Amino acid sequence: MGQGRYIRKLLALVMSILLLTGCMQPTENKTESALQDEENEALVHVLITESYGSSVLKDKWVPYTEDFSVLEYIEQVAQVETAYGGGFVNSIDNKRSAYTGQGSPVKEDWFFYVNGIYAHLGALDYYPQAGDVIHWDYHNWDKSMSSNANLSGWPAIFLNGYDGLTVPVEIVYEESLLSEAESIYDLLTPLGITPDMQKLEGQDLNDPDRHTILLCSMSQLKEQPVVGDTLDDFKKRGLFLDLRSEGIGTYDPSYENRVDYRNGGAMFAQQKSYAEPATIFVLTGTDQTSISNLVSGVVESPEILLGKTGLLYTDSGYQNSPWLE
């Protein structure tokens, strides 16, 4: 899906949510009304990937149905088998758990996220809203459990939140990255999101009552307590980026193979509090040019974030993290 079409789809979803919630009245003009009914139909985005988003298996927009569970939405687009009373998805389109009930030492399973947040409820118990992104990913979890957030929630998490809870958005930026921060602001405002702009000055970025979009150099990032523990313990946190040194290292899902880049930019997300919507999105890099190129990709082609655990920008272009040979 091209960038223009993707943004139009997001704008249509915003309109559909406003109409659905009664915040906007439909037009009386029959021709316009018919067009709006077609364009502004309440939808849910169902994304199916594998290997931490490295491969997209299905990408579907389906009509929103009130009181439908995550399980019912995935059943609309794929063949599904369940276990443990129906709450655990054991197989999607014949790709089945290698661990559950198989007696296998291989730990590969399906995991799902709603608006980029790793779900704390089962597929039978979570009821999405119109405009939500339901992301299923099949991956190995032997070396690392899933990250508690990924990039599929951008920007749906700002609009819909998680489990019905929404919080405001702030953009916190290093002074030299004001222009990049403004470009993200300009991306979000047409969607009805008006972030608070703040220069990075040692403020608490772990506020559980707001989303934070953080733009700063890697040298500054290491000084931020909210992500410091993640950088130091990245393998246990499901992050495949090593940002502790001067360059950027990215691992494969096994953490056994690594590629290093002297220059580059990286983006990842983490949830601030368990089962809460507040998320911090980090956009960082080795130098200002790399960060600027990373931001340009996010602004001009936001669809590149769908399904991604992390996004890496290098001289070779944009790529998924974890790295796959």
Secondary structure, DSSP 8 states (H G I E B T S, - for coil): --HHHHHHHHHHHHHHHHHHTTSS---S-HHHHHHHHHHT--EEEEEEEETTTTEEEEEEEEE--TT--HHHHHHHHS-EEEEGGGTEEEEETTEE-SSTTT--S--EEEEEEETTEE-SS-TTT----TT-EEEEEEEE-SS----SB-GGGTTHHHHH-BTTB---EEEEE-GGGHHHHHHHHHHHGGGT---EEEE-SS-----TTSEEEEE--HHHHTT-HHHHHHHHTTTTTT--EE-SSSSEEEE-TTSS-EEEESS-EEEEEEESSTTS--EEEEEEESSHHHHHHHHHHHHH-GGGGTT-SEEEEETTEEEEES---
